[in-house]
């Protein structure tokens, strides 16, 4: 008899988790915009995770590093309070134009989004301390350690830090990988692990998500 079971059942489990989420028309359109512009969006399962985490912390104020075309923003808004405001940062004006179209397509009120066109390393220091319920990092990988430091400062007690592609596509697990992006991902993970205020977990969805709750 031929064994049709996958060699690693975890692969089937992750595939199931990724395929179990059905996106609405607005998200499908936003995802298509991202693919067209080369701004690869979060997977549906990662998006659903963002919504759950935003709901869990009763998020009224969320900061997003890396707007893309609004896919992750739509998922975050779905989990946020109905009067919540998403502040999202991206240096690419074309991304913001696409994200605005995505938010409009989902009937998101303009007052619920604050789009900042600029580099995160320039914008983040201007954002207030302890003012955000959740910070989502999906920006340039080489700057990830800097983003972690700024994000923890920005988070309120009890807030949530979420890092997309925290594993550098799994490269952090390979000791032989010493390239700059992998090194930056390792440094960011160590910053989180060494901060006594943070309770972290790595979630094997998409390219790997690191979530960390800040102590109250």
C-alpha positions as CSV (number, residue, x, y, z in Angstrom):
1,X,0.0,0.0,0.0
2,X,1.3,3.4,-0.9
3,X,1.6,5.8,2.0
4,X,0.1,9.1,0.9
5,X,0.7,10.9,4.2
6,X,3.1,13.9,4.1
7,X,6.6,13.1,5.5
8,X,6.1,15.9,8.0
9,X,2.5,16.4,9.3
10,X,3.4,20.0,10.3
11,X,3.6,20.9,6.6
12,X,0.0,19.7,6.0
13,X,-1.1,21.6,9.1
14,X,0.5,24.8,8.0
15,X,-0.9,24.4,4.5
16,X,-4.4,23.9,6.0
17,X,-4.0,27.0,8.2
18,X,-3.0,29.0,5.2
19,X,-5.8,27.8,3.0
20,X,-8.6,27.9,5.5
21,X,-9.0,31.7,5.4
22,X,-11.3,33.1,2.7
23,X,-10.8,36.8,1.9
24,X,-13.6,39.2,0.9
25,X,-13.7,41.1,-2.4
26,X,-11.9,44.1,-1.0
27,X,-9.0,42.0,0.3
28,X,-8.8,40.1,-3.0
29,X,-8.6,43.4,-4.9
30,X,-5.9,44.8,-2.5
31,X,-3.9,41.6,-2.8
32,X,-4.0,41.8,-6.6
33,X,-2.7,45.4,-6.4
34,X,0.1,44.2,-4.2
35,X,1.1,41.5,-6.6
36,X,0.9,43.9,-9.6
37,X,3.2,46.4,-7.8
38,X,5.6,43.8,-6.5
39,X,4.6,44.6,-2.9
40,X,4.0,41.1,-1.8
41,X,1.3,41.1,0.9
42,X,0.9,39.0,4.1
43,X,-0.7,35.7,3.5
44,X,-4.4,35.3,4.4
45,X,-3.6,33.3,7.6
46,X,-1.1,36.0,8.7
47,X,-3.7,38.6,8.0
48,X,-6.3,36.7,10.1
49,X,-3.7,36.5,12.9
50,X,-3.3,40.3,12.8
51,X,-7.0,40.8,13.1
52,X,-7.2,38.4,16.1
53,X,-4.2,40.1,17.9
54,X,-5.7,43.5,17.3
55,X,-9.0,42.3,18.7
56,X,-7.3,40.7,21.7
57,X,-5.7,44.0,22.8
58,X,-8.8,46.0,22.0
59,X,-6.7,48.1,19.6
60,X,-7.7,51.7,19.2
61,X,-4.3,52.9,17.9
62,X,-2.1,50.7,15.6
63,X,1.1,51.6,13.9
64,X,2.2,49.7,10.8
65,X,5.7,49.8,9.3
66,X,5.3,49.0,5.7
67,X,1.9,49.9,4.1
68,X,2.2,47.9,0.9
69,X,-1.2,48.1,-0.9
70,X,-3.3,47.9,2.3
71,X,-3.8,44.1,2.7
72,X,-2.3,43.9,6.2
73,X,-4.0,47.3,7.0
74,X,-7.4,45.9,6.1
75,X,-6.9,42.9,8.3
76,X,-5.7,45.1,11.2
77,X,-8.7,47.4,10.8
78,X,-11.0,44.3,10.9
79,X,-9.8,43.5,14.3
80,X,-9.5,47.0,15.7
81,X,-12.2,49.0,17.6
82,X,-14.7,50.6,15.3
83,X,-13.3,54.0,16.1
84,X,-9.7,52.8,15.9
85,X,-7.1,54.6,13.8
86,X,-4.4,52.9,11.8
87,X,-1.1,54.8,11.3
88,X,0.8,53.3,8.4
89,X,4.2,54.3,7.1
90,X,5.7,53.6,3.7
91,X,8.3,55.5,1.6
92,X,6.6,54.5,-1.7
93,X,4.0,57.0,-2.8
94,X,2.6,54.4,-5.3
95,X,2.0,52.0,-2.4
96,X,0.0,54.7,-0.5
97,X,-2.1,55.4,-3.6
98,X,-2.9,51.7,-3.9
99,X,-3.6,51.4,-0.2
100,X,-6.0,54.3,-0.3
101,X,-7.9,52.6,-3.1
102,X,-8.0,49.4,-1.1
103,X,-9.3,51.2,2.0
104,X,-12.0,53.0,-0.1
105,X,-12.9,49.7,-1.7
106,X,-13.6,48.3,1.8
107,X,-15.6,51.4,2.8
108,X,-13.1,52.3,5.5
109,X,-13.8,55.9,6.7
110,X,-10.9,58.2,5.8
111,X,-10.6,59.3,9.4
112,X,-9.6,55.7,10.4
113,X,-6.4,55.7,8.5
114,X,-3.3,58.0,8.7
115,X,-0.9,57.3,5.9
116,X,2.6,58.7,6.3
117,X,4.8,58.9,3.2
118,X,8.4,58.6,4.5
119,X,11.1,56.2,5.6
120,X,10.3,54.4,8.9
121,X,13.7,55.3,10.3
122,X,12.8,59.0,9.9
123,X,9.2,58.8,10.9
124,X,9.2,56.4,13.9
125,X,11.2,58.7,16.3
126,X,8.5,61.3,15.9
127,X,5.7,59.0,17.1
128,X,4.8,59.2,20.7
129,X,5.9,56.9,23.6
130,X,3.4,54.4,25.0
131,X,0.7,55.5,22.6
132,X,0.0,52.4,20.5
133,X,-1.9,49.2,21.3
134,X,-0.2,47.2,18.5
135,X,2.8,47.8,16.3
136,X,3.2,45.7,13.1
137,X,6.7,45.6,11.6
138,X,6.8,44.7,7.9
139,X,9.5,47.0,6.7
140,X,13.1,46.8,5.4
141,X,14.7,43.7,7.0
142,X,18.1,45.4,7.6
143,X,16.4,48.0,9.8
144,X,14.4,45.4,11.9
145,X,16.5,45.8,15.1
146,X,16.0,49.6,15.0
147,X,12.3,49.1,14.4
148,X,12.0,46.7,17.4
149,X,13.6,49.3,19.7
150,X,11.3,52.1,18.4
151,X,8.2,49.9,18.5
152,X,8.7,48.8,22.1
153,X,9.0,52.5,23.1
154,X,5.8,53.3,21.2
155,X,3.8,50.4,22.7
156,X,1.5,51.0,25.7
157,X,1.8,48.6,28.6
158,X,-0.2,45.5,27.6
159,X,0.4,46.3,23.9
160,X,1.4,43.8,21.2
161,X,4.5,43.8,18.9
162,X,4.1,41.8,15.7
163,X,7.0,41.2,13.3
164,X,6.4,39.7,9.8
165,X,9.1,37.5,8.4
166,X,10.8,37.4,11.7
167,X,12.8,34.3,10.6
168,X,14.1,35.7,7.3
169,X,12.3,33.0,5.4
170,X,13.5,30.4,7.9
171,X,17.2,31.3,7.5
172,X,17.7,32.1,11.2
173,X,17.5,28.4,11.9
174,X,20.6,27.7,9.8
175,X,23.8,28.5,11.6
176,X,25.6,28.7,8.3
177,X,23.6,31.7,7.2
178,X,25.4,34.9,8.2
179,X,24.2,37.3,5.5
180,X,23.1,40.8,6.6
181,X,19.4,40.1,6.5
182,X,19.6,36.9,8.5
183,X,21.9,38.6,11.0
184,X,19.4,41.5,11.3
185,X,16.5,39.1,12.0
186,X,18.6,37.3,14.6
187,X,19.5,40.6,16.3
188,X,15.8,41.7,16.3
189,X,14.8,38.3,17.9
190,X,17.4,38.7,20.6
191,X,16.3,42.2,21.4
192,X,12.8,40.9,21.9
193,X,14.0,37.8,23.9
194,X,16.3,39.9,26.2
195,X,13.6,42.5,27.0
196,X,12.0,41.5,30.3
197,X,8.9,43.5,29.4
198,X,8.1,41.3,26.5
199,X,6.5,37.8,26.3
200,X,7.3,36.5,22.8
201,X,6.2,33.6,20.7
202,X,7.2,32.6,17.1
203,X,4.2,31.5,15.0
204,X,4.9,29.4,11.9
205,X,2.5,31.2,9.5
206,X,3.6,32.8,6.3
207,X,7.4,33.4,6.4
208,X,7.3,33.3,10.2
209,X,5.7,35.7,12.6
210,X,7.0,36.9,16.0
211,X,4.5,38.3,18.4
212,X,5.3,39.7,21.8
213,X,3.0,41.1,24.5
214,X,4.4,44.0,26.5
215,X,3.9,43.7,30.3
216,X,1.3,45.9,31.9
